[in-house]
């Protein structure tokens, strides 16, 4: 009986490893400062403008929400759509009383 040690029977396969994205990137605003304007005497609910943010994560980990700084008294004057970043007035403004407001908007990643 003869033994063959010079050849082996083998098979190969290609293995593909996909790296799954996790929510590890913080959302960032597209601008560091937004300059928006609203005409005085317009009714409550008037759109002032929109802030925009992006997240380097892949969907669905790239979702985020917006909110105005909760410690600010300006929350009584303005509101923000948490999903779109659109800012609205909560009342009419009088330029002769106050001619500008400085808001702080926070963007937070969401699951």
C-alpha angles and dihedrals in degrees: 000000000000124000120209112211097160099077133044128193109238143168132199135205135188114239118203117198116195116203109219118221118238128195097266102128122087117227115250133200118243089227130035090213129023120203109204132170136203128188115241122252095027116138128263111278095042113148112243099181144285137271119211130206135177135201123208091216120102121250130312090022092057095074121116142169133222130220138167117246101279093213092061124100086213089081084082090060103038139031133193132211102239094215104038102031092231112152120214135187120247093202143004116282131221114209092203089060098044125356101191143016130200114215130187116216121195123204118199130185113241133202 
